[in-house]
Amino acid sequence: MRLTELQQQIHQQNVDAGWWDNPRERGTLLCLIHSEISEAMEGERKNLMDDHLPHRPMAEVELADAVIRILDYAEAFGYDIESAI
């Protein structure tokens, strides 16, 4: 799967889940991306496993969450992350 396709799929899943029913403020969304990175750092610092996926390191799951949020944001606001990379 291409990154553009993943970006579209993630955003559509979030739209379908109701996350985009109301307008969302860009600054708040960027802070949520940052919070995922901060949680990954905490997982690395304490060498923790994830609470919801206990067979995976917390940092790994939080980094995945950050990527999901980044791609969702990018699709919502018309950014082409694949081409930018």
Secondary structure per residue as TSV (DSSP state, phi and psi in degrees):
chain	resnum	aa	ss	phi	psi
A	1	M	-	360.0	135.6
A	2	R	-	-76.4	156.8
A	3	L	H	-61.6	-38.6
A	4	T	H	-61.0	-40.3
A	5	E	H	-66.5	-40.9
A	6	L	H	-63.3	-42.9
A	7	Q	H	-57.4	-47.2
A	8	Q	H	-64.5	-43.0
A	9	Q	H	-63.6	-46.5
A	10	I	H	-60.7	-46.6
A	11	H	H	-63.5	-43.2
A	12	Q	H	-62.6	-40.1
A	13	Q	H	-61.2	-39.7
A	14	N	H	-71.1	-36.5
A	15	V	H	-62.1	-48.3
A	16	D	H	-61.0	-31.8
A	17	A	T	-80.0	-5.6
A	18	G	T	92.3	5.9
A	19	W	T	-68.8	-19.4
A	20	W	T	-113.7	19.6
A	21	D	S	-64.2	-33.5
A	22	N	S	-114.8	152.9
A	23	P	-	-57.0	143.0
A	24	R	-	-119.8	136.6
A	25	E	-	-80.7	129.4
A	26	R	H	-59.6	-42.5
A	27	G	H	-60.8	-41.6
A	28	T	H	-62.4	-43.1
A	29	L	H	-64.5	-39.7
A	30	L	H	-65.7	-36.8
A	31	C	H	-65.4	-34.0
A	32	L	H	-66.5	-35.9
A	33	I	H	-62.2	-47.0
A	34	H	H	-59.5	-38.6
A	35	S	H	-64.3	-34.1
A	36	E	H	-65.3	-40.2
A	37	I	H	-65.0	-41.5
A	38	S	H	-62.6	-39.2
A	39	E	H	-66.6	-36.5
A	40	A	H	-62.9	-41.6
A	41	M	H	-62.3	-40.7
A	42	E	H	-63.6	-40.7
A	43	G	H	-62.4	-40.9
A	44	E	H	-67.0	-45.4
A	45	R	H	-60.4	-39.1
A	46	K	H	-102.0	2.1
A	47	N	T	52.2	51.9
A	48	L	-	-94.8	152.9
A	49	M	B	-93.2	157.3
A	50	D	-	-71.3	145.5
A	51	D	S	-69.0	-41.2
A	52	H	S	-89.6	-27.9
A	53	L	S	-124.5	76.2
A	54	P	T	-64.1	-11.7
A	55	H	T	-87.3	0.2
A	56	R	S	-122.0	146.6
A	57	P	B	-63.2	141.8
A	58	M	H	-56.8	-42.6
A	59	A	H	-59.3	-41.7
A	60	E	H	-60.6	-46.1
A	61	V	H	-67.6	-42.0
A	62	E	H	-68.1	-36.1
A	63	L	H	-64.9	-40.2
A	64	A	H	-62.0	-41.9
A	65	D	H	-60.1	-40.0
A	66	A	H	-63.6	-43.5
A	67	V	H	-61.8	-42.8
A	68	I	H	-59.6	-46.9
A	69	R	H	-63.9	-40.6
A	70	I	H	-62.2	-47.3
A	71	L	H	-68.0	-36.7
A	72	D	H	-62.1	-48.2
A	73	Y	H	-58.4	-47.4
A	74	A	H	-59.9	-44.5
A	75	E	H	-67.1	-40.5
A	76	A	H	-62.3	-34.6
A	77	F	T	-111.3	13.2
A	78	G	T	78.3	28.1
A	79	Y	-	-92.8	139.8
A	80	D	-	-103.1	85.9
A	81	I	H	-64.3	-40.0
A	82	E	H	-56.9	-46.4
A	83	S	H	-69.5	-33.1
A	84	A	H	-68.0	-32.8
A	85	I	-	-74.1	360.0
